[in-house]
């Protein structure tokens, strides 16, 4: 991964990825690795009720494990396995963050049956997890805490009916801290990041003022990785949209 030549107003590096050049490479999930991750998920969050298995995988095999709503977590929890099957290409000094997996949460009435996924309004959170989980391996880059990824350039909404068009990685706020890292071996620690869908103004705020500003505003509103369609845009006042 080459050193960035562009920086945001807040001083953070900007990585722009060229169109992918590497060819398709069939990937298969490693059962032992998947099982270890699933055990970690179930230990901290509850039983995995079902898995959306990827039928044809490129570079890494990304499955989505789903924990149904329960008394303690009244929402769906979606978690990836497969992103950590390969190490990410981290910059010097960040080698401890070479392995990651992703999660987000959906309301208990979110349509999650296979036939529901024919409608992108229902499928986009699953697609987002899969795209982000594969992205570091496609472009020889890395994803970590507070990284922001737009849906294209310029960013476009993930689906009809939503203005979410960017995503930021954060700590899993709906889970206890011992869930956030999973030490597989002394040399391999998997970091689990939540995915926060953002409006364009929120992504602009983060680029302009840094991650702390957006996290503080989310904390004030008690927003987490639970996707709330039509939620308040925490950056609107800053950009004079009211």
trRosetta pair geometry for C-beta under 8 A, 3 or more apart (Angstrom, degrees):
i j d omega theta_ij theta_ji phi_ij phi_ji
1 15 7.6 -25 -168 -131 114 135
1 89 4.7 148 -28 124 109 117
1 90 7.8 -71 25 173 142 4
1 91 6.4 -90 84 -75 126 72
1 140 5.8 -169 -70 130 79 88
1 141 5.5 105 -109 -109 127 59
1 142 7.2 -68 -48 -5 164 92
3 91 7.7 83 -104 -125 69 120
4 7 6.8 111 123 -70 125 70
4 13 3.6 138 36 -164 159 112
4 14 5.9 137 -161 58 132 46
4 15 5.7 -93 -92 -77 109 67
6 13 7.3 97 80 -163 57 60
6 14 4.2 -50 101 60 104 114
6 16 7.1 40 32 -14 140 110
7 11 5.9 -9 172 -150 126 32
7 12 6.4 156 -158 75 80 30
7 13 5.8 -49 -103 -101 76 41
7 14 6.2 -173 -98 -1 20 91
8 11 6.7 -41 71 24 76 20
8 12 4.8 4 31 53 115 84
8 13 7.9 -26 -1 33 84 5
8 14 6.1 119 -46 -53 78 105
8 207 4.2 -136 -143 -165 132 76
8 208 7.1 -110 170 -66 108 26
9 207 6.5 80 25 139 89 73
9 208 4.8 7 57 -136 133 51
9 209 7.6 -5 93 -53 111 38
10 206 7.7 -80 6 158 151 46
10 207 6.6 -169 9 169 108 30
10 208 6.3 84 -39 127 98 18
10 209 5.7 51 -81 139 121 7
10 210 3.8 171 -162 -62 145 76
10 211 7.9 158 128 -11 159 58
11 210 7.6 0 39 -85 88 106
12 207 7.5 -117 53 -133 115 56
12 210 7.0 136 -28 -115 117 72
12 211 7.8 84 -63 -26 152 97
15 141 6.0 129 150 -138 155 138
16 153 7.8 39 -135 -73 101 166
17 139 4.3 -26 -143 -148 139 145
17 141 6.5 -87 -87 -29 120 143
18 21 7.4 11 108 -28 111 104
18 139 7.9 151 49 -138 59 101
20 138 5.3 -56 -103 175 130 100
20 139 6.7 -95 -92 -79 85 73
22 25 7.2 -31 148 -19 111 115
22 59 7.9 74 107 -84 133 119
22 138 7.3 -161 49 -155 116 52
24 58 5.3 -79 -146 -124 79 111
25 58 6.2 94 53 -163 58 65
25 59 5.3 72 64 -79 106 56
26 56 7.6 -71 -124 -164 86 77
26 57 6.8 85 -162 75 54 71
26 58 7.3 -48 -95 -103 31 47
27 57 4.2 -83 67 116 90 113
27 58 6.5 52 7 147 106 6
27 59 5.5 -25 -36 89 137 17
27 60 5.2 -110 151 -107 169 12
27 61 4.7 -151 118 -43 101 78
27 82 7.8 107 129 -162 134 115
27 85 7.4 122 -176 100 129 152
28 57 6.9 155 -77 53 32 131
28 61 5.7 20 -169 -49 14 144
29 33 7.6 -140 -179 67 75 104
29 34 5.4 34 171 -49 119 135
29 54 7.9 130 -42 48 114 102
29 57 7.5 122 -41 -18 77 167
29 61 3.9 -117 -58 96 75 143
29 63 6.4 11 -85 -20 150 118
29 81 7.1 57 -139 116 124 109
29 82 6.1 -72 -105 -93 94 103
29 85 7.4 -123 -129 -82 56 145
30 33 4.3 54 86 16 108 114
30 34 6.6 166 81 -14 54 88
30 85 6.2 145 12 -129 110 110
31 34 5.8 -59 -146 39 30 111
31 35 6.2 32 157 -23 66 108
32 35 5.7 -55 -148 34 29 112
32 36 6.6 31 155 -20 63 103
33 36 5.9 -53 -153 31 32 111
33 37 6.7 28 152 -14 64 106
33 81 7.5 151 121 -178 88 109
33 84 7.4 -160 176 95 122 97
33 85 6.2 114 114 -102 160 80
34 37 5.9 -59 -154 38 33 110
34 38 6.2 31 153 -19 68 108
34 63 7.0 40 -134 36 127 136
34 81 4.8 86 -128 154 81 149
34 82 7.6 11 -91 -60 97 72
35 38 5.7 -54 -143 38 32 111
35 39 6.3 35 156 -22 65 104
36 39 5.8 -54 -151 33 29 112
36 40 6.6 30 151 -19 63 104
36 182 7.8 137 143 160 99 132
36 184 6.4 72 144 -120 152 100
37 40 5.6 -55 -153 34 34 112
37 41 6.4 35 151 -19 67 105
37 65 8.0 175 119 -4 107 151
37 79 7.9 -174 156 140 110 123
37 81 4.8 153 85 -113 151 109
37 84 7.4 152 -82 48 132 130
37 101 6.6 127 -145 -67 132 165
37 182 7.1 108 -114 112 65 169
37 190 7.3 -56 -102 96 99 169
38 41 5.5 -51 -148 36 35 114
38 42 6.2 28 156 -15 67 107
38 48 5.6 -63 -154 -7 101 150
38 65 6.2 -175 -108 -116 90 159
38 81 6.9 -28 -53 -67 82 146
39 42 5.9 -57 -143 41 29 106
39 43 6.2 38 155 -29 64 105
40 43 5.7 -51 -147 28 29 115
40 44 6.8 -1 164 4 61 110
40 179 7.6 130 162 -144 93 70
40 182 4.7 -1 -134 -115 161 136
41 44 6.8 -84 -157 47 24 91
41 45 5.5 -42 179 37 67 119
41 48 6.2 55 102 -60 128 110
41 65 6.2 98 98 106 173 145
41 67 7.2 -158 158 -47 112 125
41 79 5.4 -178 -116 70 138 169
42 45 6.9 -77 -109 58 21 75
42 46 6.5 -61 -143 114 59 18
42 47 5.6 35 -134 -104 107 38
42 48 5.9 -81 -72 -14 101 86
44 175 5.9 54 145 -160 122 116
44 176 6.6 -135 -158 45 110 96
44 178 6.8 -167 -107 93 127 90
44 179 4.0 144 165 -94 164 111
45 67 5.5 -146 130 -21 113 174
45 73 6.8 6 -165 -18 81 166
45 77 5.7 -110 174 92 140 169
45 79 7.9 150 48 -40 162 140
45 175 6.2 -46 -81 -106 101 116
45 179 6.9 82 -46 -128 94 146
46 67 5.0 113 80 -163 101 130
46 70 5.7 -172 -137 10 164 151
46 72 7.5 168 -59 61 129 113
46 73 6.5 -144 -2 32 139 129
46 77 7.7 123 50 31 106 137
47 67 6.8 139 82 -129 42 92
48 51 6.7 28 159 -61 124 90
48 65 4.7 -44 -138 -176 129 110
48 66 6.9 101 -159 63 76 38
48 67 5.8 -72 -104 -77 48 77
48 79 8.0 -90 -106 46 111 119
49 66 5.9 -56 56 100 93 84
49 67 6.2 120 -3 -130 92 33
49 68 4.4 36 -19 -17 157 104
50 66 5.5 -9 65 55 72 108
51 63 5.3 8 -179 171 112 122
51 64 6.8 155 -160 79 61 48
51 65 5.1 -23 -105 -101 88 64
51 66 7.0 179 -90 13 35 80
52 63 6.5 167 81 -164 56 69
52 64 4.3 3 49 55 108 102
52 66 7.1 63 -13 -22 92 115
52 126 6.7 -1 62 -150 165 135
53 63 5.4 -18 -113 -117 50 109
54 57 4.9 82 118 -75 130 97
54 61 5.7 -174 63 -166 126 70
54 62 5.4 80 -39 67 147 62
54 63 5.8 -123 -3 -78 88 59
54 82 7.6 3 13 -46 138 170
54 130 7.4 137 -89 -130 122 125
57 60 6.6 -88 173 107 118 30
57 61 3.9 -31 -125 -103 174 66
57 62 6.7 156 -128 14 110 66
57 82 7.5 -116 -145 -160 141 147
58 134 7.0 54 79 -152 91 137
58 138 7.9 44 119 -89 114 98
59 86 7.3 -69 164 7 89 150
59 134 6.3 113 67 -154 122 94
59 137 4.4 153 152 129 136 127
59 138 6.4 -147 -2 -71 166 65
60 82 4.8 135 154 161 101 95
60 83 6.4 93 133 -102 156 29
60 85 5.0 157 -139 52 103 120
60 86 5.8 -119 -80 9 116 109
60 133 7.1 -120 93 139 132 95
60 134 6.0 -168 51 -112 104 74
60 137 5.4 127 -14 17 115 167
61 82 4.7 -130 85 -126 54 130
61 85 6.8 57 36 -17 78 163
62 80 5.8 -33 -157 -154 94 108
62 81 7.4 156 -148 76 46 46
62 82 4.2 -148 -92 73 46 142
62 83 6.7 48 -107 -52 99 72
62 129 7.7 170 171 126 127 87
62 130 5.0 138 112 -133 145 79
62 133 4.8 126 -120 96 132 138
62 134 6.0 -86 -33 -55 141 95
63 80 7.2 136 74 -157 48 54
63 81 5.1 -9 57 55 96 96
63 82 6.0 124 12 -25 69 122
64 78 5.5 -13 -172 -166 108 100
64 79 7.2 140 -159 68 56 37
64 80 6.3 -33 -101 -96 61 58
64 126 5.7 -47 -67 -141 171 96
64 129 6.1 97 -104 92 113 144
64 130 7.1 -67 -54 -62 112 95
65 78 7.4 144 74 -158 47 47
65 79 4.7 -28 63 67 99 93
65 80 7.6 170 16 -95 85 7
65 81 6.2 56 -20 -14 116 107
66 76 6.0 -21 -162 -168 100 106
66 77 7.1 150 -155 78 49 53
66 78 5.6 -13 -101 -101 77 69
66 79 7.8 180 -76 23 32 73
66 112 6.8 141 -145 170 158 146
67 70 7.7 -55 158 -9 98 113
67 73 7.2 22 120 93 122 140
67 76 7.0 150 77 -161 56 53
67 77 4.2 -2 52 54 108 105
67 79 7.5 38 -8 -2 101 111
68 76 6.4 -28 -125 -107 37 76
69 73 6.7 -140 -141 108 53 68
69 74 5.0 36 -162 -156 111 42
69 75 5.5 69 -99 -27 97 8
69 76 6.2 -55 -46 -57 79 54
69 108 4.1 11 -50 -111 159 107
70 73 5.5 37 50 51 88 76
70 74 7.1 -117 66 -81 32 49
71 74 7.4 -2 -147 -67 15 87
73 77 6.4 -6 150 -37 142 120
73 105 7.9 -116 180 -132 108 136
73 174 6.8 89 -131 165 109 120
74 108 5.7 -49 166 -50 75 131
75 105 4.7 61 122 172 130 113
75 106 6.2 172 179 78 97 36
75 107 5.9 -63 -127 -118 98 25
75 108 5.6 -105 -105 -52 45 73
75 174 7.8 -80 58 -144 128 159
75 226 5.5 -36 -175 -125 175 113
76 105 6.3 159 83 -160 55 64
76 106 4.4 -11 59 59 111 93
76 107 7.5 10 16 71 92 21
76 108 6.8 145 -26 -103 78 44
76 110 6.0 -94 18 49 134 122
76 112 6.4 142 -108 -50 165 156
77 103 6.5 -5 -176 -168 89 117
77 105 5.2 -26 -100 -103 61 88
77 174 7.5 -153 -102 99 113 139
78 103 6.3 159 86 -152 56 63
78 104 5.6 -8 58 62 104 70
78 105 7.1 175 16 -93 77 33
78 106 6.7 45 -16 -7 115 107
78 125 6.7 129 35 134 159 114
78 126 6.8 -122 -159 -95 153 71
78 129 6.2 -123 130 -49 121 160
79 101 6.7 36 -178 149 89 120
79 102 7.3 171 -149 92 51 47
79 103 4.6 -14 -100 -99 74 98
79 192 7.7 -19 -141 -148 109 122
80 83 5.3 53 122 -13 135 113
80 101 5.0 -163 76 -164 92 86
80 102 4.7 40 10 50 125 83
80 103 7.2 -135 7 -68 75 55
80 129 5.4 -174 -61 170 110 111
80 130 7.5 161 -110 -86 118 49
80 133 4.6 -171 -159 -89 162 147
81 84 7.8 -60 -155 35 55 95
81 101 6.6 -5 -98 -129 42 132
82 85 5.3 -22 -158 -13 49 120
82 133 6.4 69 82 155 94 133
83 99 7.9 128 116 -169 83 62
83 100 5.7 -52 125 91 127 69
83 101 5.1 156 51 -103 118 56
83 102 6.4 84 -17 -4 159 92
83 133 3.9 -107 -76 -158 111 92
83 134 7.5 -110 -103 -59 80 37
83 136 7.5 75 -164 34 95 118
83 137 8.0 -159 -146 -19 60 117
84 99 4.2 59 -139 -170 99 98
84 100 6.1 -177 -76 54 92 23
84 101 5.4 -52 -21 -53 113 90
84 190 4.7 -6 -117 -118 159 117
86 137 5.5 87 70 -104 138 122
87 90 7.9 -75 165 -6 98 97
87 98 4.1 -6 -158 162 101 118
87 99 6.0 -61 -113 -67 66 80
88 97 7.6 -41 61 123 124 72
88 98 5.3 -171 46 -160 74 54
88 99 7.1 178 3 -76 91 30
88 100 6.8 5 -18 13 135 103
88 136 4.2 -38 -123 167 107 146
88 137 7.4 -95 -103 -62 68 66
88 141 7.1 -25 -172 108 102 39
88 142 3.9 106 145 -111 129 83
88 143 6.9 -130 -124 23 159 64
89 136 7.1 178 23 179 75 95
89 140 4.7 20 9 -180 153 69
89 141 6.0 -45 62 -91 102 11
89 142 5.9 -136 70 -46 51 92
90 94 4.1 -131 172 96 121 100
90 95 5.7 173 75 -91 133 37
90 97 5.6 131 -110 76 147 85
90 98 5.2 -104 -9 -88 125 72
90 142 4.6 60 -91 -68 64 160
90 144 7.8 63 -117 -44 108 132
91 94 5.2 56 60 22 73 119
91 142 7.4 -119 -10 25 70 137
92 95 7.8 -5 -144 -39 36 94
94 97 4.9 -43 172 39 90 112
94 98 7.8 136 124 -57 76 67
94 142 7.1 155 115 102 134 167
94 144 7.1 -99 -174 -44 133 164
95 98 5.7 -5 -169 -41 53 114
96 189 6.5 3 -174 49 81 123
97 100 7.1 19 -180 -56 76 108
97 142 6.9 89 114 177 102 137
97 144 4.9 26 166 -107 143 131
97 191 5.9 -17 -135 3 77 146
98 142 7.4 -81 -121 -118 46 125
99 184 7.9 -56 111 10 165 128
99 188 5.9 44 -5 -163 156 86
99 189 6.7 165 57 85 115 41
99 190 4.6 -74 123 -102 114 65
99 191 6.8 134 90 15 65 73
100 136 7.9 100 45 -4 116 154
100 143 6.2 -120 67 81 157 91
100 144 6.9 -151 -69 -95 148 60
100 190 6.5 146 -104 -165 21 71
100 191 4.9 -31 -105 69 82 85
100 192 7.1 150 -161 -92 69 28
100 193 5.9 3 -167 -1 121 110
101 133 7.4 15 -140 -120 54 111
101 190 5.9 26 -4 172 102 119
101 191 7.8 177 27 87 64 42
101 192 5.1 -21 70 -110 91 77
101 193 7.5 170 84 25 41 70
102 129 5.4 -178 100 -144 127 86
102 132 5.9 87 -69 96 166 122
102 133 5.6 -125 15 -74 124 94
102 169 7.6 -91 -116 -117 98 104
102 192 7.4 169 -87 -159 16 65
102 193 5.6 -28 -109 71 67 84
102 194 7.5 105 -162 -127 67 18
102 195 5.5 37 -172 -39 114 112
103 129 7.8 27 -110 -120 19 124
103 172 5.8 25 65 -105 130 120
103 192 6.2 25 -5 176 115 105
103 193 7.4 172 27 88 75 39
103 194 5.5 -46 76 -106 85 63
103 195 7.0 -175 80 5 33 86
103 225 6.6 66 109 141 84 159
104 125 5.9 -128 87 -168 137 113
104 128 7.6 11 7 90 152 122
104 129 6.6 -138 14 -73 108 109
104 194 6.2 106 -92 -165 60 77
104 195 4.5 -59 -61 57 114 97
104 196 7.8 169 -114 -72 108 33
104 197 7.8 57 -139 -23 149 92
104 225 4.9 -136 -132 170 62 106
104 226 7.9 150 177 -92 73 23
104 227 6.2 46 162 -37 119 104
105 174 5.9 34 -29 8 150 162
105 224 7.2 10 37 110 129 108
105 225 5.3 100 12 107 92 87
105 226 4.2 -39 86 -97 117 65
105 227 6.7 -173 85 3 56 73
106 110 3.9 -43 153 6 122 163
106 112 7.3 138 85 -68 150 121
106 125 6.0 167 -76 67 119 170
106 226 7.4 172 -75 -152 11 65
106 227 5.5 -10 -105 42 62 112
107 110 5.1 126 62 -38 73 95
107 226 7.2 85 -67 -179 62 100
107 227 7.2 -96 -19 78 80 78
107 228 7.4 90 -56 -103 112 58
110 122 7.1 141 177 -144 81 81
110 125 7.9 -14 -174 25 149 144
110 227 7.9 67 -86 71 144 116
111 116 3.6 -169 144 -142 110 146
111 119 7.7 33 84 58 141 122
111 122 4.6 -53 77 -126 105 134
112 116 6.2 -34 -37 60 6 146
112 122 7.4 -163 -80 178 41 110
113 116 4.6 104 56 -6 72 105
113 117 7.7 -134 97 -13 45 83
114 117 6.0 -51 -165 18 38 114
115 118 6.2 -24 -175 -3 51 112
116 119 6.4 -59 180 37 55 102
116 122 4.4 -109 155 145 98 164
116 123 7.5 164 119 -58 76 78
117 122 6.0 -119 -93 98 40 110
117 123 4.2 85 -149 -88 75 113
117 126 7.0 -39 -119 47 118 147
118 123 7.8 145 17 -36 12 130
119 122 4.8 68 81 11 96 104
119 123 6.8 160 85 -8 48 96
120 123 5.4 -68 -129 49 39 104
120 124 5.6 58 172 -54 77 93
120 127 7.8 -15 -145 -3 84 148
120 158 7.9 -165 161 139 105 71
120 159 4.3 -173 130 -128 98 110
120 160 6.8 92 78 18 112 84
121 124 7.0 -25 -136 -4 15 111
121 159 5.0 164 -92 145 45 136
121 160 6.1 -56 -71 69 98 81
121 161 5.2 26 -118 41 116 138
121 162 7.6 146 -134 -14 76 104
123 126 5.5 -67 -168 45 63 110
123 127 5.6 61 140 -24 90 107
123 159 7.6 143 61 -90 72 142
124 127 5.3 -55 -141 41 37 114
124 128 6.0 45 158 -28 69 102
124 158 4.1 109 -175 144 138 114
124 159 4.1 -121 -46 -31 143 124
124 162 7.4 -143 66 36 159 144
125 128 5.5 -49 -146 31 32 116
125 129 6.7 34 155 -19 63 100
125 158 8.0 68 -63 146 47 154
125 197 7.8 -83 -104 -47 86 132
125 227 6.1 -109 -94 -26 136 162
126 129 5.9 -52 -153 33 33 110
126 130 6.5 26 153 -13 65 109
127 130 5.8 -62 -149 41 32 109
127 131 6.0 31 157 -20 69 109
127 158 7.5 160 76 -171 117 106
128 131 5.9 -55 -142 37 27 109
128 132 6.2 20 162 -12 64 110
128 158 6.3 -24 -67 -133 116 140
128 167 6.2 139 -172 -65 123 149
128 195 6.5 156 131 151 117 152
128 197 7.2 -43 -147 -84 170 103
129 132 6.2 -63 -147 41 25 104
129 133 6.0 23 159 -20 64 113
129 195 6.5 -149 -91 3 74 157
130 133 5.8 -56 -141 37 27 111
130 134 6.4 15 163 -9 63 111
131 134 6.3 -68 -151 42 25 101
131 135 6.2 45 152 -50 63 103
132 135 5.4 -37 -145 4 33 124
132 143 6.5 84 180 -101 94 171
132 149 6.4 152 -111 58 102 160
132 167 6.6 -79 -77 88 140 151
132 195 6.5 159 37 -106 167 134
134 137 5.9 -76 -168 49 54 105
134 138 5.7 53 142 -29 86 111
135 138 5.7 -59 -142 34 31 112
135 139 6.2 -15 175 16 68 112
135 141 7.2 -41 139 62 86 111
135 143 6.7 72 79 -43 116 127
135 149 7.2 28 163 -138 176 153
136 139 6.9 -83 -143 55 22 82
136 140 7.6 38 173 -134 58 7
136 141 5.2 -118 -132 77 65 66
136 142 5.3 46 -131 -108 124 31
136 143 5.5 -115 -57 -4 116 91
137 140 7.7 34 -152 -71 25 43
143 147 5.2 -140 -150 65 68 155
143 149 7.3 -26 -116 -47 117 131
143 169 6.0 129 167 -38 100 153
143 193 7.2 -128 131 40 103 159
144 147 5.6 99 55 -22 53 119
144 169 6.6 179 122 89 19 147
144 191 7.2 32 -133 89 81 149
144 193 7.2 -175 -154 -71 31 145
145 169 5.8 -123 -116 111 27 103
145 170 6.8 64 -145 -124 76 29
145 171 6.9 16 -122 -52 115 72
145 191 7.7 -82 -41 159 95 141
145 193 6.5 -158 -82 -113 60 116
146 168 6.6 -12 -149 -174 36 104
146 169 6.5 -56 1 73 17 80
146 170 7.1 67 -71 -91 52 63
146 206 7.9 -178 -170 -166 86 124
146 211 3.9 -28 -144 -105 123 159
146 215 7.9 -56 -102 -47 100 122
147 168 7.0 172 87 -148 40 60
147 169 5.0 22 49 24 84 115
148 166 6.0 13 -178 169 97 121
148 167 7.2 168 -152 87 54 42
148 168 4.7 -21 -98 -96 77 86
148 198 7.2 -24 -141 21 106 152
148 203 5.6 141 -178 -139 137 91
148 206 5.6 140 -62 101 150 146
148 207 7.2 -106 59 -60 155 86
149 166 6.6 165 84 -162 42 73
149 167 5.2 -14 59 60 92 90
149 168 7.7 169 17 -82 67 38
150 153 6.2 97 89 -77 133 69
150 154 7.6 -85 162 -175 144 41
150 155 3.7 -107 -170 -80 109 112
150 165 6.7 8 -157 136 79 86
150 166 4.7 -38 -106 -104 59 95
150 203 6.5 86 -87 -166 91 162
151 155 5.0 82 51 -154 69 83
151 156 5.5 -97 107 57 106 62
151 157 7.3 -6 74 150 147 4
151 158 5.8 -148 -91 -79 164 70
151 165 5.0 -116 35 -171 114 64
151 166 6.4 -132 -6 -79 80 42
151 167 7.7 81 -50 -11 89 92
152 155 5.6 139 65 -117 74 36
152 156 5.0 11 45 9 137 95
155 165 4.1 114 145 145 111 114
155 166 5.4 -31 -139 -62 158 88
155 200 6.0 171 74 -101 127 97
155 203 7.1 79 -3 45 165 165
156 165 5.8 -164 100 -139 15 115
157 160 7.4 97 107 -85 133 24
157 162 5.5 159 -168 89 114 72
157 163 5.7 -76 -101 -126 115 29
157 164 6.5 86 -144 64 75 48
157 165 5.0 -69 -86 -79 40 95
158 162 6.0 -18 52 82 92 129
158 164 5.5 -17 6 93 114 95
158 165 6.6 -164 -30 -101 71 44
158 197 7.1 -66 -13 -135 143 128
159 162 5.6 49 63 29 81 111
161 229 7.6 -6 140 -161 99 130
162 197 7.9 -20 166 159 137 147
162 229 6.2 -93 -99 -137 103 94
163 199 5.5 21 118 -121 107 94
163 200 7.4 -83 164 -2 97 90
164 167 8.0 51 172 -73 107 73
164 197 3.8 9 -159 164 139 120
164 198 6.5 113 -144 62 79 23
164 199 6.4 -75 -99 -75 48 52
165 198 7.4 -63 57 88 56 69
165 199 7.1 47 23 -147 87 35
165 200 5.5 4 55 -62 126 85
165 203 7.6 -84 83 -8 86 141
166 197 7.4 130 78 -162 45 53
166 198 4.3 -36 78 66 96 106
166 199 7.6 -8 32 92 98 10
166 200 6.7 115 -9 -97 116 47
166 202 7.4 -161 63 79 121 92
166 203 4.0 50 51 -71 167 139
167 195 5.2 -14 -170 -170 125 96
167 196 6.5 144 -160 72 65 47
167 197 5.6 -36 -99 -99 79 49
167 198 6.4 173 -94 9 22 90
168 195 7.8 142 71 -158 36 49
168 196 4.8 -25 63 62 86 105
168 198 5.7 59 -9 -35 102 129
168 203 7.5 -177 -52 -102 107 77
168 206 6.5 -173 -92 -93 143 169
168 211 7.5 160 -168 -127 134 99
168 214 7.0 84 24 117 177 149
169 193 4.1 -2 -166 171 109 139
169 194 7.1 141 -158 71 56 46
169 195 6.4 -30 -100 -99 62 56
169 196 7.5 177 -90 16 12 86
170 173 6.9 -9 124 -30 122 101
170 193 6.6 122 53 -168 28 84
170 194 5.0 -34 70 65 83 98
170 195 8.0 162 25 -88 80 12
170 196 5.3 38 2 -19 124 122
170 215 7.1 151 -124 -105 123 104
170 225 6.9 -164 64 -67 112 100
171 177 7.8 -14 -175 -114 131 74
171 180 5.8 -22 -150 -117 92 133
171 193 7.4 -70 -94 -130 26 59
171 194 6.6 15 109 13 22 106
172 175 4.3 5 121 35 121 112
172 179 6.2 -72 73 101 139 118
172 180 6.0 -169 29 -96 100 79
172 192 5.9 -10 -25 117 130 105
172 193 7.3 176 -47 -165 82 17
172 194 4.4 135 -96 -48 58 107
172 225 6.4 -45 -134 2 61 144
173 194 6.5 -65 6 9 75 163
173 224 4.0 -138 80 -132 123 100
173 225 6.2 156 34 -5 91 87
174 194 7.6 117 18 -99 90 143
174 224 5.2 104 -50 158 90 148
174 225 6.2 -101 -2 46 110 98
174 226 6.5 97 -62 -42 137 97
175 179 4.1 -68 152 61 128 152
175 180 7.1 159 97 -59 113 70
176 179 5.6 107 67 -4 65 102
177 180 5.5 -35 -162 2 51 120
178 181 7.9 -79 -165 48 36 76
179 192 6.6 -63 142 59 79 143
180 191 6.9 -4 158 -154 77 70
180 192 5.7 -144 -153 56 39 91
181 189 5.6 -5 -171 179 108 111
181 190 7.1 151 -159 79 54 51
181 191 5.7 -22 -104 -104 77 62
181 192 7.1 -153 -75 12 28 84
182 189 7.0 153 77 -163 42 61
182 190 4.5 -15 62 60 99 101
182 192 6.8 62 -9 -30 105 109
183 186 7.7 23 -177 -93 112 30
183 188 7.5 127 -162 92 52 58
183 189 4.9 -26 -102 -106 66 85
183 190 7.9 -161 -75 22 21 69
184 188 4.4 -35 61 99 110 111
184 189 7.1 -175 14 -94 76 29
184 190 6.2 62 -26 -14 110 102
185 188 4.6 50 44 32 90 98
194 224 7.4 -60 168 171 163 77
194 225 3.5 -110 -175 -71 128 143
195 225 6.4 86 55 -143 47 111
196 218 7.3 -33 -150 -115 152 154
196 223 7.6 83 -142 137 119 113
196 225 5.9 -100 -78 -103 71 67
197 227 6.1 44 19 -118 126 102
198 202 4.1 -134 -165 87 104 122
198 203 4.9 125 115 -53 137 84
198 206 7.5 -48 -140 -8 163 133
198 214 7.8 -16 -117 -161 130 141
199 202 4.8 95 55 5 77 103
199 203 7.3 -143 95 -3 41 85
199 233 4.8 -26 26 -124 161 107
199 235 6.9 -155 77 39 112 112
200 203 5.7 -56 -152 36 35 110
200 204 6.3 36 151 -19 68 106
201 204 5.5 -52 -147 37 34 114
201 205 6.3 41 151 -25 65 102
201 233 5.8 58 60 175 127 124
201 235 3.9 -175 132 93 98 121
201 236 6.1 74 112 -79 163 50
201 238 7.4 152 173 65 108 101
201 239 5.0 -124 -142 18 116 148
201 241 6.7 -80 -86 -18 157 142
202 205 5.4 -46 -147 31 34 116
202 206 6.6 36 153 -20 63 101
202 214 6.1 95 -174 -132 89 119
202 233 6.5 -136 -44 -161 102 78
202 234 6.0 65 -103 55 109 88
202 235 4.5 -174 -82 -9 53 128
203 206 5.7 -52 -152 34 33 112
203 207 6.5 30 152 -16 65 106
204 207 5.7 -56 -148 39 33 110
204 208 6.0 26 155 -17 67 112
204 235 6.8 138 63 162 90 156
204 239 6.9 58 88 -73 137 138
205 208 5.8 -63 -143 41 27 107
205 209 5.8 -28 177 29 67 111
205 213 6.2 -129 157 110 100 123
205 214 5.7 130 104 -78 111 97
205 217 7.8 -11 136 15 153 154
205 234 7.6 -109 47 99 167 87
205 235 4.0 -140 -34 -116 137 128
205 238 5.7 98 -104 65 112 157
205 239 7.6 -107 -66 -35 94 108
206 209 7.1 -76 -122 57 17 73
206 210 6.9 -49 -164 133 54 11
206 211 5.8 32 -151 -93 100 51
206 213 7.1 -172 -103 67 48 99
206 214 4.5 -17 -82 -27 92 143
209 212 8.0 -100 134 64 88 77
209 213 4.0 12 115 2 121 161
209 214 7.7 141 77 -33 102 77
210 213 5.6 105 69 2 73 100
210 214 7.9 -150 105 3 44 88
211 214 6.0 -64 -155 42 42 104
211 215 5.9 38 153 -19 76 111
212 215 5.7 -60 -143 42 31 110
212 216 6.0 35 157 -24 67 106
213 216 5.9 -54 -148 33 27 111
213 217 6.6 22 155 -14 61 107
214 217 5.8 -56 -149 38 33 110
214 218 6.3 35 152 -19 66 106
214 234 7.1 119 -146 91 67 131
214 235 7.6 -21 -109 -66 90 109
215 218 5.6 -53 -146 38 33 112
215 219 6.2 36 154 -22 65 106
216 219 5.6 -54 -147 36 30 113
216 220 6.5 35 152 -24 63 103
217 220 5.6 -46 -148 29 34 115
217 221 6.7 17 156 -3 63 107
217 234 3.9 128 147 168 126 135
217 235 7.4 96 121 -64 170 63
218 221 6.1 -69 -153 47 31 100
218 223 4.3 -90 -159 62 83 110
218 224 7.9 125 166 -71 113 30
218 234 6.4 -106 -68 -26 56 167
219 222 7.2 28 -171 -80 35 37
219 223 7.7 -81 -55 42 22 74
220 234 7.8 130 59 -136 108 124
221 231 7.9 109 152 173 142 116
221 232 6.2 -146 -133 63 147 127
221 234 6.1 -123 -11 -88 141 116
223 226 7.9 -142 -165 56 59 82
223 228 7.4 -113 -128 20 93 124
223 231 6.7 103 -110 167 120 153
223 234 7.5 -111 1 -44 147 133
228 231 4.0 80 93 -61 109 116
232 236 7.9 -102 178 5 78 124
233 236 4.4 89 94 -41 110 105
233 241 7.5 -17 92 67 142 144
235 238 5.2 -55 -167 38 69 117
235 239 6.0 37 144 -2 92 110
236 239 6.4 -79 -150 51 30 91
236 241 4.4 -88 -157 55 87 113
236 242 5.8 98 139 -46 113 82
237 240 7.6 34 -176 -71 32 33
237 241 7.9 -83 -61 38 21 76
237 242 6.1 9 -96 -12 63 124
